[in-house]
Amino acid sequence: MPASASVPDPILVVGGGIAGLSAAEAARERSPGTPVVLLSKESAPPYFRLRLIELFDGTSDPAALRLHPSEWYAERGIDLRLSTTVASVLPAERRVVLAGGESLAYSTLVLASGSTSFLPPVEGARLPGVFTLWTLDDVLALRTALTGARSAVVVGGGLLGLEGAYQLSRRGIAVTIVEMVPRLLPNQLDLEGSRFFEAKVKSLGIGVRTGAGVACLEGGDRVRRVVLQDGDVLPADLVLFAAGVRPNLGFLEGSGIAVGKRISVDAALRTNLPGVFAAGDVAEVDGRWDGVWPAAKAQGRVAGLNAAGGDERVAHEAAPYFLNTMETRVASIGSIGAASTVPADPGAAFEYESCRDEEKLVYKKLMFQHGTLVGAVLVGDTSAFQKINAGVKAGMTRAQALEAGFL
Ligand SMILES: Cc1cc2nc3c(=O)[nH]c(=O)nc-3n(C[C@H](O)[C@H](O)[C@H](O)COP(=O)(O)OP(=O)(O)OC[C@H]3O[C@@H](n4cnc5c(N)ncnc54)[C@H](O)[C@@H]3O)c2cc1C
């Protein structure tokens, strides 16, 4: 149907995560006269995905995680359509085609389709009793499977895997974490930091197998065992895969929208095609991907403003890493010399000051280059986190950092 003379085609947002919601809200704010349509594959209205873990507690109400009550959307004239999947995009016609065959015209388009948990192609990965952890449905399915489970294997030792393993363990389930790389949190911690953190995890009775890969899952009608590549067999009434995420890109096939590992956009969140923007986990901004909530929210806002005629840019700021799980805390700030961090000065060697308490499993390390504080690793005691973060931003000297009592 062609648009009538008085009602412009809508700003269409694909994906009801935090990026899509922020885009819809910003587009509405900037262009009150243009219809805004927010399409989400999920049946639940946008929610705090990063708080899903709270639902491991069987008494928690999923509705408590909603970002806004239902009437919020209607009040703002945001047309939220749930259980609505975009199957393809036709940029030449400025239309998207939905899974049911219906097509919708748009004036501008924001792609915010986010991520899906990666399920490695190992035999048995689709057996009953195998779970992932990205959507509300994932968590509700996992929650019902907790009753009666006595053993579990969590594949992946990143943020999701660690928190998942901790929650399972708290429910009396014997858990083993299987992590492919040789140590936990290799991008956030140095070798010594990983050792302290792993000791803490093990002190809670959680098994840790680093440098280990899954060969297959066995069990017949449902999963019972995980076989590792070295031949070891771990009992598993349930298996949680937290082995990374993949961007939701399938519906863009044939659209001509440029995709690298993710949708390629510039700092204004523009794709290669006019009127098409992308934000959040599904996008890489000038080749960079954060994969975190605050970045998705900020990008969604800029994409929404620009889709409504604005001319904004996202500022990239490397966020410090903070983890509060396993009855300890971990923080990683600035350049720490790990493979994933960019040294403040790539040509200069790191110097460091550190302290440790083996009994309390506390480890702290401050990193310096040219006598200036550039990063830190904290395990077990993150009380100085904010001050160190500010010190790194301010370029504090070594003497100032030590005098400030950061160790
Ligand atoms: C349990 C958990 C804990 C986390 N903890 C943290 C944390 O502590 N800190 C942090 O910074 N980040 C955390 N994250 C990561 C953070 O939640 C993500 O970075 C963020 O949700 C990305 O937002 P997004 O909107 O880009 O994508 P998503 O949240 O993935 O949302 C994308 C939405 O688009 C929908 N969609 C996909 N394809 C289509 C389609 N074709 N048509 C219609 N809709 C579609 C999806 O169903 C989904 O609803 C956590 C994630 C999880 C799962």
The ligand as a Tripos MOL2 file, in Angstrom:
@<TRIPOS>MOLECULE
LIG
   53    58     1     0     0
SMALL
NO_CHARGES

@<TRIPOS>ATOM
      1 C1         22.1330  -13.3470   30.9920 C.3       1 LIG1
      2 C2         22.8510  -12.1810   30.3900 C.ar      1 LIG1
      3 C3         23.6110  -11.3470   31.1820 C.ar      1 LIG1
      4 C4         24.2410  -10.2400   30.6460 C.ar      1 LIG1
      5 N1         24.9560   -9.4400   31.4780 N.ar      1 LIG1
      6 C5         25.4880   -8.3020   30.9880 C.ar      1 LIG1
      7 C6         26.1480   -7.3930   31.8650 C.ar      1 LIG1
      8 O1         26.2770   -7.6350   33.0710 O.2       1 LIG1
      9 N2         26.6500   -6.2450   31.3350 N.ar      1 LIG1
     10 C7         26.5260   -5.9460   29.9970 C.ar      1 LIG1
     11 O2         26.9590   -4.8850   29.5680 O.2       1 LIG1
     12 N3         25.9230   -6.8010   29.1350 N.ar      1 LIG1
     13 C8         25.4000   -7.9660   29.5940 C.ar      1 LIG1
     14 N4         24.7810   -8.8430   28.7340 N.ar      1 LIG1
     15 C9         24.8000   -8.5400   27.2820 C.3       1 LIG1
     16 C10        23.7080   -7.5520   26.9000 C.3       1 LIG1
     17 O3         22.4680   -8.0130   27.3950 O.3       1 LIG1
     18 C11        23.6790   -7.3810   25.3820 C.3       1 LIG1
     19 O4         24.8840   -6.7630   24.9840 O.3       1 LIG1
     20 C12        22.4910   -6.5320   24.9290 C.3       1 LIG1
     21 O5         21.2830   -7.1590   25.2860 O.3       1 LIG1
     22 C13        22.4930   -6.2950   23.4190 C.3       1 LIG1
     23 O6         21.3280   -5.5980   23.0710 O.3       1 LIG1
     24 P1         20.7420   -5.5860   21.5980 P.3       1 LIG1
     25 O7         19.4620   -4.8300   21.6830 O.co2     1 LIG1
     26 O8         21.7680   -5.1290   20.6450 O.co2     1 LIG1
     27 O9         20.4720   -7.1140   21.2090 O.3       1 LIG1
     28 P2         19.5530   -8.2200   21.8870 P.3       1 LIG1
     29 O10        19.4470   -8.0050   23.3470 O.co2     1 LIG1
     30 O11        20.0790   -9.5280   21.4170 O.co2     1 LIG1
     31 O12        18.1030   -7.9700   21.2760 O.3       1 LIG1
     32 C14        17.8160   -8.2050   19.9160 C.3       1 LIG1
     33 C15        16.3330   -8.4410   19.7470 C.3       1 LIG1
     34 O13        16.0370   -8.5370   18.3470 O.3       1 LIG1
     35 C16        15.1510   -9.6200   18.1240 C.3       1 LIG1
     36 N5         15.2990  -10.0900   16.7340 N.ar      1 LIG1
     37 C17        16.3430  -10.7610   16.1900 C.ar      1 LIG1
     38 N6         16.1280  -11.0140   14.8870 N.ar      1 LIG1
     39 C18        14.9070  -10.4830   14.6090 C.ar      1 LIG1
     40 C19        14.1260  -10.4510   13.4250 C.ar      1 LIG1
     41 N7         14.5530  -10.9670   12.2730 N.pl3     1 LIG1
     42 N8         12.9000   -9.8510   13.4860 N.ar      1 LIG1
     43 C20        12.4430   -9.2940   14.6570 C.ar      1 LIG1
     44 N9         13.1600   -9.3040   15.8050 N.ar      1 LIG1
     45 C21        14.3720   -9.8960   15.7670 C.ar      1 LIG1
     46 C22        15.6120  -10.6510   19.1380 C.3       1 LIG1
     47 O14        14.6160  -11.6280   19.3420 O.3       1 LIG1
     48 C23        15.8440   -9.7500   20.3580 C.3       1 LIG1
     49 O15        14.6460   -9.5340   21.0380 O.3       1 LIG1
     50 C24        24.1390   -9.9720   29.2550 C.ar      1 LIG1
     51 C25        23.3980  -10.8330   28.4360 C.ar      1 LIG1
     52 C26        22.7540  -11.9210   28.9860 C.ar      1 LIG1
     53 C27        21.9420  -12.8380   28.1010 C.3       1 LIG1
@<TRIPOS>BOND
     1     1     2 1
     2     2     3 ar
     3     2    52 ar
     4     3     4 ar
     5     4     5 ar
     6     4    50 ar
     7     5     6 ar
     8     6     7 ar
     9     6    13 1
    10     7     8 2
    11     7     9 ar
    12     9    10 ar
    13    10    11 2
    14    10    12 ar
    15    12    13 ar
    16    13    14 ar
    17    14    15 1
    18    14    50 ar
    19    15    16 1
    20    16    17 1
    21    16    18 1
    22    18    19 1
    23    18    20 1
    24    20    21 1
    25    20    22 1
    26    22    23 1
    27    23    24 1
    28    24    25 2
    29    24    26 1
    30    24    27 1
    31    27    28 1
    32    28    29 2
    33    28    30 1
    34    28    31 1
    35    31    32 1
    36    32    33 1
    37    33    34 1
    38    33    48 1
    39    34    35 1
    40    35    36 1
    41    35    46 1
    42    36    37 ar
    43    36    45 ar
    44    37    38 ar
    45    38    39 ar
    46    39    40 ar
    47    39    45 ar
    48    40    41 1
    49    40    42 ar
    50    42    43 ar
    51    43    44 ar
    52    44    45 ar
    53    46    47 1
    54    46    48 1
    55    48    49 1
    56    50    51 ar
    57    51    52 ar
    58    52    53 1
@<TRIPOS>SUBSTRUCTURE
     1 LIG1         1 GROUP 0 **** ****
